[in-house]
Amino acid sequence: MNTTAISPFTVHLADDVLVDLHQRLERARFLPSIGTTERPAGLGGERLGALVRRWREFDWRAEEARLNRYEQFTAELPGHRLHFVRVRPARAAARVVPLLLLHGWPSAFTEYLPLADALAEAATDELAFDIVVPSLPGFVFSSLPGGPLTRAAIAEDLHALMTGALGFDRYAAFGGDIGGAAATWLGALRPDALIGLQVFHPPFPADPTPQTDEEADYLQALDEFDEADGGYSAIMGTRPDTIAAALADSPAGLLAWIADKWDAWADGGLAAIDEAELFRVATLYWATGTVATSFQQYFDWPFNGPRPPITAPTGVLLTREEAFRDFPRSLAERAAPNLVSFERAKVGGHFLGLEQPQRTADAIGRFFSRL
C-alpha cells in the first residue's frame, strides 16, 4: 500500500542560474600545474582550462529535455524529500524484479541512466527489471533528513521509498560507493524485503582483522593506497564547510574537484567517461547548491556503527580500481554469509554502470537470474 505522497518531477534550471554559471566560467582563472607525471598533484592548469572551455559549450537545455524524457518523481519521506527516476521494462516478463540502482560520490542519478536503459531493453520473457534510480539524500534534488546521515539511515530511506512509497513487498539493489554501502545495510537490516543485492565495491566484515596472508597483504596495500588518495576524504570529513565555500563560489573549482576523482577512479581515466556526464553532474551540483550536502555523509562517518552480517543473497562484481581489484573473496564471505556470486570485472572502474553499461547489465542479469 502506498503510504507516502509521490509527485511528478520535471528538471528545470532557472535561466539566471545558467547565465551566472556561464559568466563565472568565462572569468575563471587558471594557475600553472605544479604536478608531474611521476608525481601527480591533482587536476588543474591547462587541462582544467580545456575542460572548462568545453563545459561552456555544453547545451544544458538540450540535456534537460533528454532528462525529462524519463519518468521522474519526488517522494515525501519523514522529514525530507527524495527524488527518483523510474524506468519500466520494455516488455512483459514472467518475473519482474524491482531494482534500485544506487550511485555514490561524486555522482548523481544521471550516472545510472545508460545502465537503466540497457536493463530495460534486456528484458526477456522470463526476467525483467522495474528500475528505480534515486538521488541519494543530500544529492541534487533530494534533501537531507534530520539526524546523522549514516549508511543505515540511507538504507532506511531507500526501504521507505520502495515499500511505503512505491508499494513493493520485496525488491533488489545494485550499486557502489555510498549507494553500494547502503545496499549492504539493506541486506543486513531488511533481508526479508530484499530479493538480493549486488555491489561492485565489496563489503568488509565488521572486524576486518586479517585471517590469511592474502587478507593481510591486501589490507596493507589498501592502507598505502588510501594514504596517497585520501586527501579529498580527509578534507570533506573534517572541514566540509570550508571546502564547500570555495566550490560553491567557483564552478571551475567545483569541476576540478569532481573531475580529479573521475580521472583517478575510472578505468582509463577521464578518457573512458562520456564527458557529457561530467558536465551534467557538475551543472546539477552547481545549480542545486548541493556540493555541501553531498559531503554530509563524509562528515557524519563517525556515527556509523559496525554493520551486522549481510544475510540477504549477495553478489560481488569487483571493479578494476586499484583499491579493489585484488580484494580477497574471503573478506566478502565473512561480511556476507549468503554470498551467491563473486566475480572480477574485466573492464570498468568506480563508475562501472556508466563506463560499461551493457557489460554491467549482463552481469546484473546473470546474478538475479540465479536467485
C-alpha positions as CSV (number, residue, x, y, z in Angstrom):
1,M,0.0,0.0,0.0
2,N,1.3,3.5,-0.9
3,T,1.6,5.4,2.3
4,T,3.8,8.2,1.1
5,A,3.0,11.2,-1.1
6,I,4.6,11.0,-4.6
7,S,4.6,13.9,-7.0
8,P,5.7,14.1,-10.7
9,F,9.0,16.0,-11.1
10,T,10.5,17.9,-14.0
11,V,14.1,19.0,-14.3
12,H,14.3,22.8,-14.9
13,L,17.2,25.1,-14.0
14,A,16.4,28.8,-13.9
15,D,17.8,31.0,-16.7
16,D,19.5,33.3,-14.2
17,V,21.4,30.3,-12.7
18,L,22.7,29.2,-16.1
19,V,23.7,32.8,-17.0
20,D,25.6,33.2,-13.8
21,L,27.3,29.9,-14.3
22,H,28.5,30.9,-17.8
23,Q,29.7,34.3,-16.6
24,R,31.7,32.7,-13.8
25,L,33.2,30.2,-16.2
26,E,34.2,32.9,-18.6
27,R,36.0,34.7,-15.8
28,A,37.7,31.6,-14.4
29,R,41.4,31.9,-13.5
30,F,43.8,29.0,-14.1
31,L,47.2,28.5,-12.4
32,P,50.1,26.6,-13.8
33,S,50.1,22.9,-12.7
34,I,52.8,22.0,-10.2
35,G,52.4,18.3,-10.6
36,T,54.3,15.9,-12.9
37,T,53.5,12.5,-14.5
38,E,55.8,10.9,-11.9
39,R,54.3,13.0,-9.1
40,P,50.7,14.0,-9.9
41,A,49.2,16.9,-7.9
42,G,45.6,16.7,-9.0
43,L,43.7,18.2,-11.9
44,G,44.4,21.9,-12.8
45,G,46.3,24.1,-15.2
46,E,45.7,23.9,-18.9
47,R,43.9,20.6,-18.6
48,L,41.3,22.1,-16.4
49,G,41.1,25.1,-18.7
50,A,40.3,22.9,-21.6
51,L,37.6,21.1,-19.6
52,V,36.0,24.5,-18.6
53,R,36.0,25.7,-22.2
54,R,34.1,22.6,-23.2
55,W,31.7,23.0,-20.3
56,R,30.9,26.5,-21.6
57,E,29.8,24.9,-24.9
58,F,27.6,22.3,-23.2
59,D,24.0,22.7,-24.2
60,W,22.2,22.3,-20.9
61,R,18.7,22.9,-22.3
62,A,19.2,20.0,-24.7
63,E,20.3,17.8,-21.9
64,E,17.4,18.9,-19.8
65,A,15.0,17.9,-22.5
66,R,16.7,14.5,-22.7
67,L,16.5,14.0,-18.9
68,N,12.8,14.9,-18.9
69,R,12.0,12.0,-21.2
70,Y,12.4,9.9,-18.2
71,E,9.6,9.4,-15.6
72,Q,10.7,11.4,-12.5
73,F,9.1,11.9,-9.1
74,T,9.7,13.1,-5.6
75,A,8.6,11.1,-2.5
76,E,7.9,12.9,0.7
77,L,9.6,10.8,3.4
78,P,9.6,11.6,7.1
79,G,11.4,14.9,7.3
80,H,12.6,15.3,3.8
81,R,12.2,14.8,0.1
82,L,13.7,12.0,-2.1
83,H,13.9,12.4,-5.9
84,F,13.9,9.3,-8.2
85,V,13.7,8.2,-11.8
86,R,11.6,5.1,-12.8
87,V,12.5,3.1,-15.9
88,R,10.0,0.3,-16.6
89,P,10.9,-2.8,-18.6
90,A,10.5,-2.7,-22.4
91,R,8.3,-5.9,-22.3
92,A,6.3,-8.0,-20.0
93,A,8.0,-10.9,-18.3
94,A,7.1,-13.8,-16.1
95,R,9.3,-12.4,-13.3
96,V,9.7,-8.6,-12.8
97,V,12.3,-7.6,-10.2
98,P,12.0,-4.1,-8.7
99,L,15.6,-2.9,-8.7
100,L,17.3,0.1,-7.0
101,L,20.4,1.5,-8.9
102,L,22.4,3.4,-6.2
103,H,25.0,6.0,-7.1
104,G,27.9,7.3,-4.9
105,W,30.1,10.4,-4.8
106,P,30.9,12.5,-6.8
107,S,27.9,11.4,-8.9
108,A,24.2,11.9,-9.5
109,F,21.2,9.9,-10.6
110,T,22.2,10.6,-14.2
111,E,25.2,8.2,-13.9
112,Y,22.9,5.2,-14.0
113,L,20.5,6.2,-16.8
114,P,22.6,4.4,-19.5
115,L,22.6,1.2,-17.3
116,A,18.8,1.6,-16.7
117,D,18.2,1.8,-20.4
118,A,20.3,-1.3,-21.1
119,L,18.5,-3.2,-18.4
120,A,15.1,-2.2,-19.7
121,E,16.0,-3.3,-23.2
122,A,17.4,-6.6,-22.0
123,A,14.0,-7.8,-20.7
124,T,13.2,-11.3,-21.7
125,D,10.0,-13.4,-21.4
126,E,11.5,-14.8,-18.1
127,L,13.1,-11.8,-16.4
128,A,12.7,-8.0,-16.5
129,F,13.6,-5.2,-14.1
130,D,11.4,-2.3,-12.9
131,I,14.2,0.2,-12.2
132,V,14.2,2.9,-9.6
133,V,17.2,5.4,-9.6
134,P,17.1,7.7,-6.6
135,S,19.1,10.8,-5.9
136,L,20.7,9.9,-2.6
137,P,19.9,12.1,0.4
138,G,21.7,15.5,0.0
139,F,22.4,15.0,-3.7
140,V,20.9,17.3,-6.3
141,F,17.1,17.1,-6.0
142,S,17.0,15.1,-2.7
143,S,17.1,16.9,0.6
144,L,18.8,15.8,3.8
145,P,16.9,14.0,6.6
146,G,17.3,15.0,10.2
147,G,20.0,13.3,12.2
148,P,23.3,11.9,11.1
149,L,23.5,10.7,7.6
150,T,24.8,7.2,8.2
151,R,24.7,4.3,5.8
152,A,22.0,2.7,7.9
153,A,19.9,5.9,7.7
154,I,20.3,6.0,3.9
155,A,19.2,2.3,3.8
156,E,16.1,3.0,5.8
157,D,15.2,5.9,3.4
158,L,15.5,3.6,0.5
159,H,13.4,0.9,2.2
160,A,10.7,3.6,2.9
161,L,10.8,4.6,-0.8
162,M,10.5,1.1,-2.2
163,T,7.9,-0.2,0.3
164,G,6.0,2.8,1.7
165,A,6.1,5.0,-1.5
166,L,6.1,2.5,-4.3
167,G,4.4,-0.4,-2.6
168,F,6.8,-3.2,-3.4
169,D,6.8,-6.1,-0.9
170,R,10.3,-7.1,-2.0
171,Y,12.9,-5.5,-4.2
172,A,16.6,-5.7,-5.1
173,A,19.6,-3.3,-5.1
174,F,22.7,-2.7,-7.1
175,G,25.4,-0.1,-6.6
176,G,28.8,1.0,-5.4
177,D,30.4,3.6,-3.2
178,I,27.9,5.2,-0.8
179,G,25.0,3.6,-2.6
180,G,26.6,0.1,-2.5
181,A,27.3,0.5,1.2
182,A,23.6,1.5,1.8
183,A,22.6,-1.7,-0.2
184,T,24.7,-3.8,2.2
185,W,23.0,-2.2,5.1
186,L,19.6,-3.1,3.5
187,G,20.9,-6.7,3.2
188,A,21.7,-6.6,6.9
189,L,18.7,-4.7,8.3
190,R,15.9,-5.6,5.9
191,P,16.9,-9.1,4.5
192,D,13.3,-10.3,4.3
193,A,12.4,-7.4,2.0
194,L,15.5,-7.9,-0.2
195,I,15.4,-10.3,-3.1
196,G,19.2,-9.8,-3.4
197,L,21.9,-7.2,-3.6
198,Q,24.8,-6.8,-6.0
199,V,27.7,-4.4,-5.3
200,F,30.9,-3.6,-7.2
201,H,32.7,-2.1,-4.2
202,P,32.9,-5.2,-1.9
203,P,31.7,-5.4,1.7
204,F,34.2,-5.5,4.5
205,P,33.4,-7.6,7.6
206,A,32.7,-5.7,10.8
207,D,36.0,-7.0,12.1
208,P,38.5,-6.7,9.2
209,T,41.4,-8.2,11.2
210,P,43.2,-10.3,8.6
211,Q,42.9,-14.0,8.9
212,T,45.1,-15.0,6.0
213,D,48.3,-13.8,4.4
214,E,46.2,-12.7,1.3
215,E,44.0,-10.6,3.5
216,A,46.9,-9.1,5.3
217,D,48.7,-8.2,2.1
218,Y,45.5,-6.7,0.6
219,L,44.7,-4.6,3.7
220,Q,48.3,-3.2,3.8
221,A,48.1,-2.3,0.1
222,L,44.8,-0.6,0.7
223,D,46.2,1.5,3.6
224,E,49.0,2.6,1.2
225,F,46.5,3.5,-1.5
226,D,44.4,5.5,1.0
227,E,47.4,7.4,2.1
228,A,48.1,8.6,-1.4
229,D,44.4,9.1,-2.5
230,G,42.5,10.1,0.6
231,G,43.2,13.8,0.8
232,Y,39.7,14.7,-0.6
233,S,38.0,12.5,2.0
234,A,40.0,13.9,4.9
235,I,39.0,17.4,4.0
236,M,35.4,16.6,3.4
237,G,35.2,14.6,6.6
238,T,36.8,17.3,8.8
239,R,36.3,20.7,7.1
240,P,33.4,20.3,4.7
241,D,32.1,23.9,5.2
242,T,35.5,25.3,4.3
243,I,35.9,23.4,1.0
244,A,32.2,23.8,0.1
245,A,32.5,27.6,0.4
246,A,35.2,27.6,-2.2
247,L,33.4,25.1,-4.5
248,A,30.1,26.9,-4.2
249,D,31.7,30.1,-5.4
250,S,33.8,28.8,-8.3
251,P,32.3,26.4,-10.9
252,A,35.8,25.8,-12.3
253,G,37.0,24.7,-8.8
254,L,33.9,22.5,-8.5
255,L,34.6,20.9,-11.8
256,A,38.3,20.3,-10.8
257,W,37.2,18.7,-7.5
258,I,34.8,16.3,-9.3
259,A,36.9,15.6,-12.4
260,D,40.0,14.8,-10.3
261,K,38.3,11.8,-8.8
262,W,36.7,10.7,-12.0
263,D,40.1,10.8,-13.6
264,A,41.7,8.8,-10.8
265,W,39.0,6.2,-10.4
266,A,37.6,5.4,-13.9
267,D,39.3,2.5,-15.7
268,G,41.3,4.6,-18.2
269,G,40.7,8.0,-16.5
270,L,38.5,10.7,-18.0
271,A,39.1,9.4,-21.5
272,A,36.9,6.4,-20.5
273,I,34.0,8.5,-19.4
274,D,31.3,10.2,-21.5
275,E,32.4,13.8,-21.0
276,A,28.8,15.0,-21.2
277,E,28.1,13.1,-18.0
278,L,30.8,15.1,-16.2
279,F,29.2,18.3,-17.3
280,R,25.7,17.1,-16.3
281,V,26.9,16.2,-12.8
282,A,28.8,19.5,-12.4
283,T,25.9,21.5,-13.6
284,L,23.5,19.8,-11.3
285,Y,25.7,20.2,-8.3
286,W,26.2,23.8,-9.1
287,A,22.6,24.7,-9.8
288,T,21.2,22.9,-6.8
289,G,23.9,24.1,-4.4
290,T,24.3,20.6,-3.1
291,V,28.0,20.2,-3.1
292,A,28.0,20.9,0.7
293,T,25.2,18.4,1.4
294,S,26.9,15.8,-0.7
295,F,29.7,16.0,1.9
296,Q,27.3,15.3,4.8
297,Q,27.8,11.5,4.8
298,Y,31.6,12.1,5.0
299,F,31.2,14.4,7.9
300,D,28.9,12.0,9.6
301,W,31.1,9.0,9.1
302,P,31.9,8.7,12.9
303,F,28.2,7.9,13.6
304,N,28.3,4.7,11.5
305,G,28.4,1.7,13.8
306,P,29.6,-1.8,12.9
307,R,27.3,-3.4,10.2
308,P,25.6,-6.7,11.1
309,P,26.2,-9.6,8.8
310,I,24.6,-9.3,5.4
311,T,22.1,-12.2,5.3
312,A,20.3,-11.3,2.1
313,P,21.6,-13.1,-1.1
314,T,24.7,-11.1,-2.1
315,G,26.7,-10.8,-5.3
316,V,30.1,-9.0,-5.7
317,L,31.2,-7.7,-9.1
318,L,34.7,-6.3,-8.4
319,T,35.8,-3.2,-10.4
320,R,39.3,-2.9,-11.7
321,E,40.1,0.0,-9.4
322,E,43.5,-0.2,-7.7
323,A,41.8,-0.2,-4.3
324,F,39.5,-3.2,-5.1
325,R,40.7,-5.3,-7.9
326,D,42.7,-7.6,-5.6
327,F,40.0,-7.8,-2.9
328,P,40.1,-11.3,-1.3
329,R,36.9,-13.3,-1.6
330,S,37.3,-14.4,2.0
331,L,36.7,-10.9,3.3
332,A,33.4,-10.8,1.4
333,E,32.4,-14.2,2.7
334,R,32.9,-13.0,6.3
335,A,30.8,-9.9,5.6
336,A,28.1,-11.7,3.7
337,P,27.4,-15.3,4.8
338,N,24.9,-15.7,1.9
339,L,27.5,-14.8,-0.8
340,V,26.0,-16.2,-4.0
341,S,28.5,-14.9,-6.6
342,F,31.9,-13.3,-6.7
343,E,33.4,-12.2,-10.0
344,R,36.0,-9.7,-11.2
345,A,35.0,-7.3,-14.0
346,K,37.3,-7.5,-17.0
347,V,37.0,-3.7,-17.6
348,G,35.4,-0.8,-15.7
349,G,36.2,1.3,-12.6
350,H,34.5,3.3,-10.0
351,F,31.6,4.4,-12.3
352,L,31.0,0.9,-13.6
353,G,27.4,1.4,-14.7
354,L,28.4,4.5,-16.7
355,E,31.7,3.1,-18.1
356,Q,30.3,-0.3,-19.1
357,P,26.5,-0.2,-19.2
358,Q,26.0,-3.2,-21.3
359,R,28.5,-5.4,-19.6
360,T,27.1,-4.3,-16.2
361,A,23.6,-5.0,-17.3
362,D,24.7,-8.5,-18.4
363,A,26.3,-9.1,-15.0
364,I,23.1,-8.0,-13.2
365,G,21.0,-10.3,-15.3
366,R,23.3,-13.2,-14.6
367,F,23.2,-12.6,-10.9
368,F,19.5,-12.2,-10.4
369,S,18.6,-15.0,-12.8
370,R,20.4,-17.3,-10.3
371,L,18.2,-16.3,-7.3
